[in-house]
Amino acid sequence: ARIYGNLLSEIKNYRETPAGKLTIGILYYSLDEYFKTILPAFRREYPQIVIDIKTYQPHEMYEDLLAGNIDICELFRGDFPGINDFVCHDTGKGNMIAMLRSDDPLSARESVSLKELSGHTLIELSDDRISKICTEDMLRKCGAHFENIRRAADIEEAAKILVQEGGVHLTGENCRKQSMPGISYITISDRNFKFQSCYIYPAKEYNKLIDVFIKHATSEMHR
């Protein structure tokens, strides 16, 4: 009877264990962080949940979220088109950095202010409207303004312009990992020039495994 009772208990626990598939979008430069911390622990705790990770540029990821091709993504807050149909679960604030040509006088500094950078030509990514919206909003809140703006198709073209002509590109702290030749990555000292990172998922009819994942990820981040 005891063996039978234990078997019933195991069956009950098995049925109550979360199971299914969750598709998560993350920024390409955050991949190492996920595989070193959050995902290994999640897979040990919830072996019956299949995690499908897709990596993106910011604008590509948001487009796939809108199209329903991923269940949830970690991005930064912004007044993006269609964002009112989604939940934004804040995960923390991140520092912004300046990408400068390595021989730029400011590149020898540990940190630099937006005021000191304002005389540079700002290199924006024309294809990445999501990063553009977020950066413009942060600049507006800090009262910072760049007179000269030039657009590059992607981060590789932005780096090429920086090396050949100078200027500055503003981006998130994790982009230091790109380590592009001829480029220095300098912390921006303005205290309020930070991005708000968050998990974004549909407000209605969302994959319920999202609740399990967010609870786990939040716990891991606060350890």
C-alpha positions as a Markdown table, in Angstrom:
| # | Residue | x | y | z |
|---|---|---|---|---|
| 1 | Ala | 0.0 | 0.0 | 0.0 |
| 2 | Arg | 2.9 | 2.3 | 0.8 |
| 3 | Ile | 4.5 | 1.7 | -2.6 |
| 4 | Tyr | 1.2 | 2.3 | -4.3 |
| 5 | Gly | 0.8 | 5.5 | -2.3 |
| 6 | Asn | 4.3 | 6.7 | -3.3 |
| 7 | Leu | 3.5 | 5.9 | -6.9 |
| 8 | Leu | 0.3 | 8.0 | -6.8 |
| 9 | Ser | 2.3 | 10.8 | -5.2 |
| 10 | Glu | 4.9 | 10.7 | -7.9 |
| 11 | Ile | 2.2 | 10.7 | -10.7 |
| 12 | Lys | 0.5 | 13.7 | -9.0 |
| 13 | Asn | 3.8 | 15.6 | -8.8 |
| 14 | Tyr | 4.6 | 14.8 | -12.4 |
| 15 | Arg | 1.2 | 16.1 | -13.6 |
| 16 | Glu | 1.7 | 19.3 | -11.6 |
| 17 | Thr | 5.2 | 19.9 | -12.9 |
| 18 | Pro | 5.1 | 22.7 | -15.5 |
| 19 | Ala | 5.7 | 21.3 | -19.0 |
| 20 | Gly | 5.7 | 22.6 | -22.5 |
| 21 | Lys | 7.7 | 24.9 | -24.8 |
| 22 | Leu | 8.7 | 28.5 | -24.3 |
| 23 | Thr | 10.3 | 30.6 | -27.0 |
| 24 | Ile | 12.5 | 33.4 | -25.7 |
| 25 | Gly | 14.0 | 36.3 | -27.7 |
| 26 | Ile | 17.2 | 37.8 | -26.4 |
| 27 | Leu | 19.7 | 40.4 | -27.7 |
| 28 | Tyr | 22.6 | 38.7 | -29.5 |
| 29 | Tyr | 25.2 | 40.2 | -27.1 |
| 30 | Ser | 23.3 | 38.9 | -24.0 |
| 31 | Leu | 23.7 | 35.2 | -25.0 |
| 32 | Asp | 26.7 | 34.4 | -22.8 |
| 33 | Glu | 24.9 | 35.9 | -19.7 |
| 34 | Tyr | 21.9 | 33.7 | -20.2 |
| 35 | Phe | 23.7 | 30.5 | -20.8 |
| 36 | Lys | 26.0 | 31.0 | -17.8 |
| 37 | Thr | 23.4 | 31.9 | -15.2 |
| 38 | Ile | 19.7 | 31.8 | -15.9 |
| 39 | Leu | 19.2 | 29.0 | -18.3 |
| 40 | Pro | 21.2 | 26.2 | -16.7 |
| 41 | Ala | 19.5 | 26.6 | -13.4 |
| 42 | Phe | 16.1 | 26.8 | -15.1 |
| 43 | Arg | 16.6 | 23.6 | -17.0 |
| 44 | Arg | 17.7 | 21.8 | -13.9 |
| 45 | Glu | 14.6 | 22.9 | -12.0 |
| 46 | Tyr | 12.1 | 22.5 | -14.9 |
| 47 | Pro | 13.4 | 19.7 | -17.1 |
| 48 | Gln | 10.0 | 19.2 | -18.7 |
| 49 | Ile | 10.0 | 22.8 | -20.1 |
| 50 | Val | 11.7 | 23.1 | -23.5 |
| 51 | Ile | 13.4 | 26.5 | -23.9 |
| 52 | Asp | 14.0 | 27.7 | -27.4 |
| 53 | Ile | 16.3 | 30.7 | -27.5 |
| 54 | Lys | 16.4 | 33.0 | -30.5 |
| 55 | Thr | 19.0 | 35.9 | -30.7 |
| 56 | Tyr | 18.3 | 39.2 | -32.5 |
| 57 | Gln | 19.1 | 42.8 | -33.1 |
| 58 | Pro | 16.6 | 44.9 | -31.1 |
| 59 | His | 14.3 | 45.9 | -34.0 |
| 60 | Glu | 14.2 | 42.4 | -35.4 |
| 61 | Met | 13.3 | 40.9 | -32.0 |
| 62 | Tyr | 10.5 | 43.4 | -31.4 |
| 63 | Glu | 9.1 | 42.7 | -34.9 |
| 64 | Asp | 9.1 | 38.9 | -34.1 |
| 65 | Leu | 7.4 | 39.6 | -30.8 |
| 66 | Leu | 4.6 | 41.6 | -32.6 |
| 67 | Ala | 4.3 | 38.8 | -35.1 |
| 68 | Gly | 3.9 | 36.2 | -32.4 |
| 69 | Asn | 7.0 | 34.3 | -33.4 |
| 70 | Ile | 8.4 | 34.4 | -29.8 |
| 71 | Asp | 6.6 | 34.2 | -26.5 |
| 72 | Ile | 8.6 | 36.7 | -24.6 |
| 73 | Cys | 11.8 | 38.8 | -25.0 |
| 74 | Glu | 14.1 | 40.8 | -22.9 |
| 75 | Leu | 14.5 | 44.3 | -24.3 |
| 76 | Phe | 14.6 | 47.9 | -23.0 |
| 77 | Arg | 11.6 | 50.1 | -22.2 |
| 78 | Gly | 10.4 | 52.5 | -24.8 |
| 79 | Asp | 7.3 | 54.0 | -26.4 |
| 80 | Phe | 7.4 | 51.5 | -29.3 |
| 81 | Pro | 4.5 | 51.1 | -31.8 |
| 82 | Gly | 2.0 | 48.6 | -30.4 |
| 83 | Ile | 3.7 | 48.4 | -26.9 |
| 84 | Asn | 0.3 | 49.0 | -25.2 |
| 85 | Asp | -0.7 | 45.5 | -26.1 |
| 86 | Phe | 2.2 | 44.1 | -24.0 |
| 87 | Val | 3.2 | 43.7 | -20.4 |
| 88 | Cys | 6.7 | 45.2 | -19.5 |
| 89 | His | 8.1 | 43.5 | -16.5 |
| 90 | Asp | 11.1 | 45.6 | -15.3 |
| 91 | Thr | 14.3 | 43.7 | -14.5 |
| 92 | Gly | 16.7 | 46.5 | -13.8 |
| 93 | Lys | 18.6 | 49.5 | -15.2 |
| 94 | Gly | 21.7 | 49.4 | -17.3 |
| 95 | Asn | 24.5 | 51.8 | -18.1 |
| 96 | Met | 25.0 | 53.4 | -21.5 |
| 97 | Ile | 28.4 | 53.7 | -23.1 |
| 98 | Ala | 29.9 | 55.8 | -25.9 |
| 99 | Met | 31.6 | 54.1 | -28.8 |
| 100 | Leu | 34.5 | 56.4 | -30.0 |
| 101 | Arg | 37.4 | 56.1 | -32.4 |
| 102 | Ser | 40.4 | 54.9 | -30.3 |
| 103 | Asp | 42.4 | 58.0 | -31.1 |
| 104 | Asp | 39.6 | 60.4 | -30.0 |
| 105 | Pro | 40.9 | 62.5 | -27.1 |
| 106 | Leu | 37.9 | 61.4 | -25.0 |
| 107 | Ser | 38.7 | 57.7 | -25.5 |
| 108 | Ala | 41.5 | 57.8 | -22.9 |
| 109 | Arg | 39.0 | 58.7 | -20.2 |
| 110 | Glu | 37.2 | 56.2 | -17.9 |
| 111 | Ser | 34.0 | 58.1 | -18.3 |
| 112 | Val | 32.6 | 61.0 | -20.3 |
| 113 | Ser | 29.5 | 63.2 | -20.0 |
| 114 | Leu | 26.9 | 63.8 | -22.7 |
| 115 | Lys | 27.8 | 67.5 | -22.6 |
| 116 | Glu | 31.4 | 66.6 | -23.6 |
| 117 | Leu | 30.1 | 64.3 | -26.3 |
| 118 | Ser | 27.6 | 66.8 | -27.8 |
| 119 | Gly | 30.1 | 68.4 | -30.2 |
| 120 | His | 30.6 | 65.0 | -31.9 |
| 121 | Thr | 28.5 | 63.8 | -34.8 |
| 122 | Leu | 26.0 | 61.3 | -33.4 |
| 123 | Ile | 25.9 | 58.0 | -35.4 |
| 124 | Glu | 22.4 | 56.4 | -35.3 |
| 125 | Leu | 21.3 | 53.1 | -36.7 |
| 126 | Ser | 18.7 | 53.7 | -39.4 |
| 127 | Asp | 17.4 | 50.2 | -39.4 |
| 128 | Asp | 17.1 | 49.9 | -35.7 |
| 129 | Arg | 14.1 | 52.1 | -34.9 |
| 130 | Ile | 13.7 | 50.5 | -31.4 |
| 131 | Ser | 17.1 | 51.5 | -30.2 |
| 132 | Lys | 16.6 | 54.9 | -31.8 |
| 133 | Ile | 13.3 | 55.5 | -29.9 |
| 134 | Cys | 14.9 | 54.5 | -26.6 |
| 135 | Thr | 18.0 | 56.6 | -27.0 |
| 136 | Glu | 16.2 | 59.7 | -28.1 |
| 137 | Asp | 13.9 | 59.4 | -25.1 |
| 138 | Met | 16.8 | 59.1 | -22.7 |
| 139 | Leu | 18.6 | 62.1 | -24.4 |
| 140 | Arg | 15.4 | 64.1 | -24.1 |
| 141 | Lys | 15.0 | 63.3 | -20.4 |
| 142 | Cys | 18.7 | 64.4 | -19.8 |
| 143 | Gly | 18.3 | 67.6 | -21.8 |
| 144 | Ala | 21.1 | 66.5 | -24.1 |
| 145 | His | 21.2 | 67.5 | -27.8 |
| 146 | Phe | 23.4 | 66.6 | -30.8 |
| 147 | Glu | 23.5 | 69.1 | -33.6 |
| 148 | Asn | 25.0 | 66.8 | -36.2 |
| 149 | Ile | 23.5 | 63.3 | -36.8 |
| 150 | Arg | 24.5 | 60.7 | -39.3 |
| 151 | Arg | 22.8 | 57.4 | -39.9 |
| 152 | Ala | 24.4 | 54.0 | -40.5 |
| 153 | Ala | 22.6 | 50.8 | -41.6 |
| 154 | Asp | 23.9 | 48.7 | -38.7 |
| 155 | Ile | 26.5 | 48.5 | -35.9 |
| 156 | Glu | 29.2 | 47.3 | -38.3 |
| 157 | Glu | 28.7 | 50.3 | -40.6 |
| 158 | Ala | 28.6 | 52.6 | -37.5 |
| 159 | Ala | 31.9 | 51.3 | -36.4 |
| 160 | Lys | 33.4 | 51.8 | -39.9 |
| 161 | Ile | 32.2 | 55.4 | -39.9 |
| 162 | Leu | 33.6 | 56.0 | -36.4 |
| 163 | Val | 37.1 | 54.7 | -37.4 |
| 164 | Gln | 37.2 | 56.5 | -40.7 |
| 165 | Glu | 35.6 | 59.9 | -39.8 |
| 166 | Gly | 35.1 | 60.0 | -36.0 |
| 167 | Gly | 31.9 | 60.8 | -34.1 |
| 168 | Val | 30.1 | 58.9 | -31.4 |
| 169 | His | 27.6 | 56.0 | -31.2 |
| 170 | Leu | 25.6 | 55.6 | -28.0 |
| 171 | Thr | 24.7 | 52.1 | -26.9 |
| 172 | Gly | 24.2 | 49.7 | -24.0 |
| 173 | Glu | 26.9 | 48.4 | -21.6 |
| 174 | Asn | 26.8 | 44.9 | -23.0 |
| 175 | Cys | 28.1 | 46.1 | -26.4 |
| 176 | Arg | 31.6 | 46.3 | -24.9 |
| 177 | Lys | 31.7 | 42.6 | -25.6 |
| 178 | Gln | 31.9 | 43.3 | -29.3 |
| 179 | Ser | 35.4 | 44.6 | -29.0 |
| 180 | Met | 35.5 | 46.1 | -32.5 |
| 181 | Pro | 39.0 | 47.0 | -33.7 |
| 182 | Gly | 39.8 | 50.7 | -33.6 |
| 183 | Ile | 36.9 | 51.4 | -31.2 |
| 184 | Ser | 37.0 | 52.5 | -27.5 |
| 185 | Tyr | 34.0 | 51.9 | -25.2 |
| 186 | Ile | 33.6 | 54.6 | -22.6 |
| 187 | Thr | 31.1 | 54.8 | -19.8 |
| 188 | Ile | 28.7 | 57.8 | -19.9 |
| 189 | Ser | 28.8 | 59.5 | -16.5 |
| 190 | Asp | 25.3 | 61.2 | -16.6 |
| 191 | Arg | 23.5 | 59.5 | -13.7 |
| 192 | Asn | 20.1 | 59.5 | -15.4 |
| 193 | Phe | 21.3 | 58.3 | -18.8 |
| 194 | Lys | 20.4 | 54.7 | -18.2 |
| 195 | Phe | 18.1 | 52.2 | -20.0 |
| 196 | Gln | 15.4 | 50.3 | -18.2 |
| 197 | Ser | 15.6 | 46.6 | -19.1 |
| 198 | Cys | 12.4 | 44.5 | -19.1 |
| 199 | Tyr | 10.7 | 41.3 | -20.1 |
| 200 | Ile | 8.0 | 42.0 | -22.7 |
| 201 | Tyr | 5.2 | 39.6 | -23.4 |
| 202 | Pro | 1.5 | 39.8 | -24.6 |
| 203 | Ala | -1.0 | 41.3 | -22.1 |
| 204 | Lys | -3.6 | 38.8 | -23.3 |
| 205 | Glu | -3.5 | 35.1 | -24.3 |
| 206 | Tyr | 0.1 | 34.6 | -23.4 |
| 207 | Asn | 2.0 | 31.4 | -22.7 |
| 208 | Lys | 1.5 | 30.6 | -19.0 |
| 209 | Leu | 5.1 | 29.2 | -18.8 |
| 210 | Ile | 6.2 | 32.9 | -18.9 |
| 211 | Asp | 5.0 | 33.2 | -15.3 |
| 212 | Val | 7.3 | 30.3 | -14.3 |
| 213 | Phe | 10.2 | 31.7 | -16.2 |
| 214 | Ile | 10.0 | 35.2 | -14.9 |
| 215 | Lys | 9.7 | 34.0 | -11.3 |
| 216 | His | 12.8 | 31.9 | -11.8 |
| 217 | Ala | 14.8 | 34.6 | -13.7 |
| 218 | Thr | 14.0 | 37.2 | -11.0 |
| 219 | Ser | 15.2 | 34.8 | -8.3 |
| 220 | Glu | 18.4 | 34.1 | -10.1 |
| 221 | Met | 19.1 | 37.8 | -10.7 |
| 222 | His | 18.7 | 38.6 | -7.0 |
| 223 | Arg | 21.1 | 35.9 | -5.7 |
